[in-house]
Amino acid sequence: MELFQCTKSVYKHVEMDVIEIYPPQLLFRHGYIYPGFFDESGVWMATDEEDVIHVISEHPSPEQDHWFQQHFKKV
């Protein structure tokens, strides 16, 4: 397990961003720290504000994942 700090709030998006969700559903809050774990398929997962698990990095080393770099950092 690792701890990750959210550096930019993450909101739920529908696939391909064709439909906007209103009101926006916050998944990860800026400044908050979330526990993350590496699963057997080789991705990093974290639990959001509603206790739902999401992939936060598709790379074994999160620092090498572009999306992760934009939204999280290791604590």
Secondary structure, DSSP 4 states (H G I P E B T S, - for coil): -EEEEESS-EE---GGG-S--SS--EEE-TT-EEEEEE-TTS-EEEE-TTS-EEEEESSSSGGG-HHHHHHEEE-
